[in-house]
Amino acid sequence: MIKTIAPLSKILSNYIAYFYVFTNPELNTMSYVAFPHTNTCISLFKGVQIARGDLSLTITGGEEVKNEVCVEITGKYTQPFFVSYQGSFEEIAIIFKPLGASYFLQNDLITYAPSFSQALAVPHWHLHTERLFKETTLSKRIERLETFLLENLQKKEDALVKKAVYLLEDVEKDYTIQEVADQCAVSHKTLQRVFKRWLTCSPSAYKRISKFRHTLSKEGLQKEIKKLTEVAYESNYYDQSYFTRDFKKLTGISPKAFFKRVSKLEENEIIWEIR
């Protein structure tokens, strides 16, 4: 069962897109492919062990780990990765907006998430997760989670990176990386360094992922009515061949195949290829 929940706190809604809750009490096996995203995910698990491969995660529940907790954080990735769930478990994931996760961690995001996915090695997050799963109702768990996040919210010097992200997400103007650097009054090298710290990727990778995600947000595309040429035009790709080439880099398949295979869950909040 997958369910998305919007943050109750107006303050947290500035940083968090939504929470999703995933439970598997029936011991079912489920697999999906996750595609590149500008968001960052921190997942809180109870009763699993996690094995990591080359762009793959195997999350296995079982009696021997039923009382153990894990905290997993994603970094940026420019290729799809495969996730397999097996056995019984509980998960609550925090889906942070592009810059959101950095405000809840003491150091730069790259310190914690240099790879596509890894354990979040921060003791107080693990202690909180243990306490959270002792709550017996979902409402109490979300309440405890929001309290924890508000207690850990930090102020950071973010004006430069916020402006750069805003400019790179402007699909209509389609700024080059150098134009963004110029408007932010920094060098190309400085912009690269700031993005690596805050977003664990380069500005060019962020722009590609952002443009890809823009195509998924188009209402006509979600209804599968518009032609792909029109979708490419609306997301300001140079032409359909460029759109197709960039799409294949990020998804591993053509746009036509992608939209036939993916599943849109929870009112299009989650877009996975379920296997």
ROTINU-325950 format. One line per 8 residues: number of its first residue (from 1); their letters; for each residue z, x, y of N, C-alpha, C. Coordinates in steps of 0.1 Angstrom, whole numbers, plus 2048, in hexadecimal, padded with zeros to 3 digits. Atoms other than C-alpha are relative to their C-alpha. Layout:
<rs>
NUM) A) Z,X,Y,Z,X,Y,Z,X,Y; ...
</rs>
This chain:
<rs>
1) MIKTIAPL) 800,808,7F4,800,800,800,800,809,80C; 801,7F9,7F4,7F6,80D,822,802,7F6,80C; 7FE,809,7F5,803,7FE,842,802,808,80D; 7FE,7F9,7F4,800,80A,866,809,7F8,80A; 7F6,806,7F6,81B,804,881,7FE,807,80D; 800,7FA,7F3,818,80A,8A6,80E,804,804; 7F3,7FC,7FB,834,81D,8B7,807,7F4,808; 7F9,80A,7F9,84F,805,8C4,803,805,80E
9) SKILSNYI) 7FD,7FA,7F3,858,81D,8E0,7F4,803,808; 80B,7FE,7F7,842,81D,8FE,7FE,80F,803; 801,7F2,7FE,84A,842,903,7F8,807,7F5; 807,7FA,80C,83F,84B,8E0,7F2,7FD,7FF; 80E,804,801,81F,838,8E3,7F7,809,809; 808,7F7,7F9,813,852,8FC,7FC,80C,7F8; 802,7F4,809,814,86C,8E0,7FB,7FC,7F2; 802,804,80E,810,858,8C0,7F6,7F5,7FF
17) AYFYVFTN) 80A,80B,802,7F2,843,8B5,806,7F5,7F8; 7F9,809,809,805,832,899,807,807,7F5; 7FA,7FB,80D,81B,837,87A,7F8,7F9,7F5; 805,808,80B,80D,82F,858,80A,802,7F4; 7F6,800,80B,823,826,83A,7F8,7FF,7F3; 808,7FF,80C,815,82E,817,80A,800,7F4; 7F7,800,80C,828,824,7F7,7F7,7FE,7F4; 808,801,80D,81C,826,7D3,80A,7FD,7F4
25) PELNTMSY) 7F6,803,80A,836,814,7BD,7FA,7FE,7F2; 806,804,80D,81D,80C,7A1,7FB,80C,7F8; 805,7F4,807,816,830,797,7F1,801,7FF; 80E,7FF,800,7F2,82C,7A0,7FB,80E,805; 807,7F4,7FB,7DA,849,7A7,7F6,7FC,80B; 809,803,7F5,7C8,849,7C8,7FB,80D,806; 805,7F4,7FA,7B1,862,7D8,7F7,7FC,80C; 809,803,7F5,79F,863,7F9,7FB,80D,807
33) VAFPHTNT) 805,7F5,7F8,78B,87A,810,804,7FD,80F; 7FD,801,7F2,799,880,833,7F6,808,808; 80B,7F9,7F8,780,889,84F,807,805,80D; 7FA,7F9,7F4,786,89F,86E,804,7F6,80A; 7FA,809,7F7,79B,88F,888,806,808,80C; 7F9,7F9,7F5,7A9,898,8AB,80F,7FE,7FF; 7F1,802,801,7CB,88A,8A1,806,80A,7F7; 7F8,7F8,809,7E6,89D,88F,80A,7F7,7F8
41) CISLFKGV) 7F8,809,809,7FA,88E,872,80C,808,7FB; 7F4,7FB,807,81E,896,867,804,7F5,7F7; 7FC,809,80B,826,885,846,80E,803,7FB; 7F3,7FF,806,849,87F,839,7FF,7F9,7F2; 801,805,80E,84B,87B,813,80D,800,7F9; 7F5,800,809,865,872,7FA,7FB,7FF,7F2; 803,801,80E,861,879,7D5,7F3,805,7FC; 80C,7FA,804,843,88F,7D4,801,80F,800
49) QIARGDLS) 803,7F2,7FE,837,8B3,7CF,7F2,801,804; 80D,7FF,7FA,819,8BF,7E2,7F9,80D,7FC; 808,7F4,803,7FE,8D7,7D5,7F4,801,809; 80B,7FF,7F6,7E5,8E5,7EE,7F5,809,7FA; 80B,7F8,804,7C3,8F2,7E5,7F6,803,80C; 80A,7FD,7F6,7A3,8FB,7F8,7FB,7F2,806; 803,80D,7FA,7A1,8DC,80F,803,7F5,7F7; 7FB,80B,809,7B4,8C7,7F6,80F,800,7FF
57) LTITGGEE) 7F1,802,802,7D7,8B9,7F1,801,7F7,7F4; 7FC,808,80B,7E6,8AB,7D1,80E,7FD,802; 7F2,805,7FD,805,896,7D8,804,7F8,7F3; 7FC,806,80D,817,88E,7B8,80F,7FC,800; 7F2,805,801,836,878,7B3,805,800,7F2; 7FB,7FF,80D,84D,879,796,80F,7FF,800; 7F2,802,801,870,874,789,807,80D,804; 7FA,7F4,7FD,878,899,78D,801,803,80E
65) VKNEVCVE) 7FF,7FE,7F2,872,898,7B2,803,7F4,808; 7FE,80D,7F9,87C,875,7BB,809,800,80C; 7F6,800,7F4,898,87F,7D3,7FC,80B,80A; 804,7F5,7F7,885,89C,7E3,7F7,7FB,80C; 808,804,7F5,875,89A,805,7F7,80B,804; 809,7F6,7FB,857,8AC,814,7FB,7FC,80E; 806,802,7F3,849,8AF,837,7F3,808,801; 80D,7F9,800,824,8B7,83A,7F9,7FD,80E
73) ITGKYTQP) 807,801,7F3,810,8BE,85A,7F1,804,7FF; 80E,7FC,800,7EA,8BF,85F,7FD,809,80C; 806,7F9,7F5,7D8,8D8,875,7F2,7FA,802; 80E,805,7FE,7B4,8D3,881,7F7,806,7F4; 80A,7FC,80A,798,8D4,867,7F3,7FB,804; 80D,804,7FC,773,8D2,86C,7F7,7FD,7F4; 807,805,80C,76A,8C8,848,809,7F6,7FA; 7F7,80A,807,777,8AB,833,809,807,7F6
81) FFVSYQGS) 7F8,7FB,80B,794,8B1,81C,804,7F4,7F7; 7FD,80A,80B,79E,89F,7FC,80F,7FF,7FD; 7F2,803,803,7BF,88F,7F5,802,7F7,7F4; 7FD,807,80C,7CC,883,7D4,80E,7FC,7FE; 7F2,804,803,7EB,86E,7CE,802,7FC,7F2; 7FD,804,80E,7FB,86A,7AC,80E,7FD,7FF; 7F2,803,802,81A,858,7A2,807,7F8,80B; 7F9,808,7F7,835,846,7B5,806,809,80C
89) FEEIAIIF) 7FC,7F8,7F5,83E,852,7D8,802,7F6,80D; 7FF,807,7F3,846,847,7FC,7FC,80A,80B; 805,7F8,7F5,835,854,81C,801,7F8,80D; 801,805,7F2,839,84E,841,7F9,80B,808; 808,7F6,7F8,81F,860,856,800,7FC,80F; 801,802,7F2,81F,865,87B,7F3,806,805; 80E,7FC,7FB,7FC,866,88A,801,802,80F; 7FF,7FC,7F1,7FF,879,8AB,7F2,800,806
97) KPLGASYF) 80C,7FF,7F8,7E5,876,8C6,7FC,80F,801; 804,7F2,800,7D1,896,8CC,80A,80B,804; 7F7,7F6,7FC,7EC,8A9,8DF,80F,7FC,7FC; 7F3,806,802,809,894,8D3,80B,808,7F9; 7F7,7F9,808,819,8A9,8B8,807,80B,807; 7FA,7F4,7FA,81F,8C7,8CE,80D,7FD,808; 7F4,803,7F8,839,8B4,8E3,80D,7FE,7F7; 7F4,802,809,850,8B0,8C4,803,80C,7F8
105) LQNDLITY) 7FE,7F3,807,84F,8D4,8B8,803,80B,80A; 7FB,7F6,7F6,860,8F1,8C9,7F5,80A,804; 80A,7F6,7FD,843,90A,8C6,7F2,7FA,800; 80E,805,800,81D,907,8C9,7FC,7FA,7F3; 805,806,80D,80C,8F1,8AF,7FA,80A,7F6; 806,7F7,809,7F9,90E,8A1,80A,808,7F8; 7F5,7FA,808,81B,91D,896,802,7F9,7F3; 7FC,808,80C,820,900,87E,7F4,7FC,7F8
113) APSFSQAL) 80B,806,807,7FD,8F5,875,7F3,809,801; 80C,7F8,7FF,7E4,912,872,7F5,7FC,7F6; 809,804,80B,7D4,903,853,7FD,7F0,801; 804,80E,7FF,7C5,8E0,84C,80D,7F7,7FC; 7F4,807,804,7E7,8D6,83C,80A,80A,7FA; 7F6,7F7,805,808,8E7,835,80E,7F9,802; 7F2,805,7FE,82E,8E1,832,804,803,80E; 7FA,7FE,7F3,83F,8DD,853,80E,806,7FE
121) AVPHWHLH) 7F4,7F8,803,85A,8F8,850,80A,800,80B; 7F6,802,7F5,873,8EA,86A,80C,7F9,7FA; 7F5,806,807,895,8E3,85B,805,7F2,805; 7FB,80D,7FB,89F,8C6,872,7F7,7F5,7FD; 809,80B,804,880,8B3,869,802,7FC,7F1; 7FD,803,80E,889,8B6,844,80D,7F8,7FF; 7F3,807,800,8AD,8AB,84B,7FE,7F1,805; 803,80E,7FB,8A0,88D,85F,7F9,7F8,7F5
129) TERLFKET) 807,807,80B,888,884,842,809,7FB,7F5; 7F6,804,80A,8A5,884,829,807,7F4,805; 7F9,80C,7FA,8B8,86C,840,7F8,7F4,801; 809,80C,7FE,89A,856,847,7FF,7F8,7F3; 803,807,80D,893,84F,822,80D,7FA,7FA; 7F4,806,805,8B8,845,81D,801,7F2,805; 800,80E,7FB,8B1,826,832,7F8,7F8,7F6; 805,808,80B,8A8,809,81C,7F5,7F6,805
137) TLSKRIER) 80A,809,7FB,891,7F5,833,7F6,808,809; 80B,7F9,7F8,870,7FF,845,804,800,80E; 7FD,801,7F2,87C,7F3,866,80B,80A,804; 7F6,7F6,7FD,89B,809,865,7FB,80E,7FF; 806,7F3,801,886,827,85A,7F8,803,80D; 808,7FE,7F4,86E,822,878,80A,802,80C; 7F6,7FE,7F5,88C,81E,88F,806,80E,800; 7FA,7F3,801,89C,83E,882,7F6,80B,804
145) LETFLLEN) 80A,7F7,7FD,87B,850,885,7FD,801,80F; 802,800,7F2,875,846,8A9,80C,806,808; 7F5,7F9,7F9,898,850,8B3,800,80F,7FE; 801,7F2,802,893,872,8A3,7F5,806,809; 80B,7FA,7F8,872,877,8B5,803,800,80F; 7FC,801,7F2,880,86C,8D7,80A,80B,803; 7F6,7F5,7FE,89D,885,8D2,7F9,80E,800; 807,7F3,801,883,8A1,8CB,7F4,801,80A
153) LQKKEDAL) 80B,7FF,7F6,86A,899,8E7,803,80A,80B; 7FF,7F5,7F6,865,8B7,8FE,7F6,800,80B; 80A,7FE,7F5,855,8BD,91F,7F9,80D,7FF; 808,7F3,801,839,8D7,91F,7F6,800,80B; 80A,7FE,7F5,821,8E6,938,7F2,7FC,7F9; 80B,805,807,803,8D2,92D,7F4,7FC,809; 80B,805,7F7,7ED,8CB,94C,7F2,806,7FD; 80D,7FA,803,7D2,8E4,942,7F9,7FA,7F4
161) VKKAVYLL) 806,804,80D,7CD,8D9,91E,7FD,7F1,801; 802,80E,7FF,7D0,8B4,927,7F3,7FD,808; 80C,802,7F9,7B4,8B7,941,7F4,804,7F8; 80B,7FB,808,79E,8CB,929,7FD,7F6,7F5; 802,80A,80B,7A3,8B1,90D,7F8,7F4,806; 806,80C,7F9,79A,895,926,7F1,803,802; 80E,7FD,7FD,77A,8A7,930,7F7,801,7F3; 808,7FF,80D,76F,8AF,90C,7FE,7F3,7F9
169) EDVEKDYT) 802,80D,807,774,88B,901,7F7,7F7,808; 809,808,7F8,75D,87F,91D,7F2,801,7FA; 80D,800,807,73F,877,907,7F4,7FE,809; 80C,802,7F7,729,86B,924,7FC,80C,807; 803,7F4,7F8,72C,88B,938,7FD,80C,7F7; 804,7F6,80A,72B,8A1,919,801,80F,806; 7FE,7F3,7F9,739,8C0,92B,7FF,80B,7F5; 800,7F4,809,733,8E2,91C,80E,806,801
177) IQEVADQC) 7F3,7F9,800,751,8F8,914,802,808,80D; 7FF,7F9,7F3,74A,90E,932,802,7F7,80C; 7FE,80A,7F5,748,8F0,949,80E,7FB,800; 7F2,804,801,76A,8E5,93C,809,80B,806; 7F8,7F5,7FB,778,907,942,7FF,802,80F; 802,7FF,7F2,76A,908,965,808,7F5,807; 7F9,80B,7F9,778,8E6,96E,80F,802,7FF; 7F2,7FE,802,79A,8F1,961,804,80D,807
185) AVSHKTLQ) 7FE,7F3,7F9,797,912,975,807,80A,7F7; 7FB,7F6,809,79D,928,957,7F3,806,7F9; 80B,7FA,807,787,940,943,7FE,7F9,7F3; 803,805,80D,776,937,923,80A,804,7F6; 7F6,7FA,80A,78E,94E,910,80D,7F9,801; 7F3,806,7FF,7AD,93E,91F,7FF,7F2,7FB; 801,80E,806,7A0,91B,916,801,801,7F1; 800,7FE,80F,79A,927,8F2,80F,802,7FC
193) RVFKRWLT) 7F2,7FC,804,7BE,935,8F1,809,7F3,801; 7F7,80C,7FE,7CE,915,8FF,7FD,7F5,7F5; 803,80A,80A,7BB,8FF,8E6,805,804,7F2; 7FB,7FB,80C,7C5,915,8C9,80F,7FD,7FF; 7F1,802,800,7EA,912,8D3,803,7F1,7FE; 7FD,80E,800,7EA,8ED,8D9,7FA,7F7,7F5; 808,809,809,7D0,8DF,8C2,7FB,807,7F3; 803,7F8,80B,7CB,8FB,8A8,7F1,801,7FD
201) CSPSAYKR) 80F,7FF,802,7A5,8FB,8AD,7FA,805,80E; 807,7FC,7F4,78B,907,8C6,7FC,7F4,808; 805,80B,7F8,77F,8F1,8E3,7F3,7FA,7FA; 80C,805,805,75D,8EF,8D3,802,7F8,7F3; 7FD,808,80C,76B,8E3,8B2,807,7F3,804; 7FA,80C,7FC,780,8CA,8C4,7F6,7F6,805; 80A,808,7FB,762,8BD,8D6,7F8,7FA,7F5; 808,805,80B,74E,8B9,8B6,808,7F5,7F9
209) ISKFRHTL) 7F8,80A,807,76B,8A6,8A5,801,7F4,809; 7FF,80C,7F7,770,890,8C4,7F4,7F8,800; 80C,807,7FF,74C,887,8C6,7FD,7F8,7F2; 801,807,80D,74B,87F,8A0,809,7F4,800; 7F7,80C,800,76A,868,8A4,7FB,7F6,80A; 805,80A,7F6,759,857,8C2,7F6,7F8,7F9; 80A,808,807,73D,84C,8AB,807,7F6,7F7; 7F9,809,809,757,83C,894,806,7F5,808
217) SKEGLQKE) 7F9,80A,7F8,766,829,8B0,7F6,7F5,806; 809,80A,7FB,746,817,8BA,800,7F3,7F9; 7FF,80D,806,749,7F2,8B4,7F4,7FC,7F8; 80B,803,808,726,7EE,8A9,7FF,807,7F3; 801,7F8,80C,728,80A,891,80A,7FB,7F5; 7F6,806,809,748,7FC,882,7FB,7F4,7F8; 805,80C,806,736,7DC,87B,7F3,803,7F9; 80C,7FC,807,719,7F0,86E,7F3,7F8,804
225) IKKLTEVA) 80B,807,7FB,700,7DE,884,7F6,809,807; 809,7F7,7F9,6F2,7F9,89A,7F9,80A,7F8; 807,7F5,807,6D8,812,88F,807,80D,803; 7F9,7F3,7FE,6E5,836,88C,7FA,807,80C; 806,7FA,7F4,6CC,841,8A7,808,7FB,80D; 7F9,805,7F5,6DE,82A,8BF,80F,805,801; 7F2,7FB,801,701,836,8B4,7FF,80F,805; 801,7F3,7FC,6F5,85A,8B9,7FE,801,80F
233) YESNYYDQ) 803,800,7F2,6E8,852,8DC,80D,7FC,808; 7F4,804,7F9,708,840,8E6,80B,80A,800; 7F6,7F5,800,71D,85E,8DC,7FB,80D,806; 806,7F5,7F8,706,875,8F0,7FD,80C,7F7; 806,7F5,808,6F8,889,8D3,7F2,802,806; 80D,7FD,7FA,6D8,89A,8DE,7F5,7F8,7F9; 80A,809,807,6C3,888,8C3,806,7FD,7F3; 7FA,804,80D,6C8,879,8A1,801,80B,7F6
241) SYFTRDFK) 800,7F5,80A,6C0,899,88E,80D,808,803; 7F4,7F8,7FC,6DC,8AB,8A2,80D,7F8,7FB; 7F5,809,804,6F3,88D,89B,802,801,7F1; 7FF,7FF,80E,6EB,88F,876,805,80D,7FB; 7FC,7F3,804,6F0,8B4,874,80F,803,803; 7F2,7FE,7FC,711,8B4,886,809,7F7,7F7; 7F8,809,808,71D,896,871,802,806,7F2; 7FF,7F9,80D,715,8A9,851,80A,80B,7FF
249) KLTGISPK) 7F7,7F5,800,729,8C7,85C,80F,7FB,7FF; 7F2,805,7FF,748,8B1,862,804,7F7,7F4; 7FD,809,80B,745,899,844,7FB,804,7F3; 806,7FC,80C,730,8AB,82B,7F5,7F7,7FB; 80A,809,804,718,88E,828,7F8,7FA,80D; 807,806,7F5,6FE,87C,83E,807,7F4,806; 7FA,80C,7FA,708,861,857,7FE,7F3,7F8; 803,80C,807,6F7,846,842,808,7FF,7F3
257) AFFKRVSK) 7F8,800,80C,709,851,822,80F,7FE,804; 7F2,801,7FB,72A,854,836,804,7F2,802; 7FC,80E,7FC,72A,830,843,7FF,7F7,7F4; 800,808,80C,722,823,820,80C,802,7F8; 7F5,7FD,808,73F,835,810,80E,7FE,805; 7F2,800,7FB,75C,834,828,806,7F2,800; 7F8,80D,7FF,777,819,828,807,800,80D; 7F9,802,7F3,786,80C,848,80C,7F8,7FD
265) LEENEIIW) 7F3,807,804,7AB,804,843,808,7FD,80D; 7F7,804,7F5,7C4,7F3,85A,7F9,7FF,80D; 808,803,7F4,7AB,7E6,873,7FA,80C,806; 808,7F4,7FC,797,807,874,809,80B,805; 7F7,7F5,7FC,7B6,81C,87C,7FE,80C,7F7; 802,7F5,80A,7B0,830,85C,7F2,7FF,7FA; 80E,800,805,78D,83A,851,800,80B,7F5; 800,7F7,80C,78D,84A,82E,7F4,7FD,7F7
273) EIR) 808,802,80B,775,84E,812,809,7FF,7F3; 7F7,802,80C,789,83E,7F5,7F9,804,7F4; 806,7FD,80D,782,84C,7D3,808,7FC,7F4
</rs>
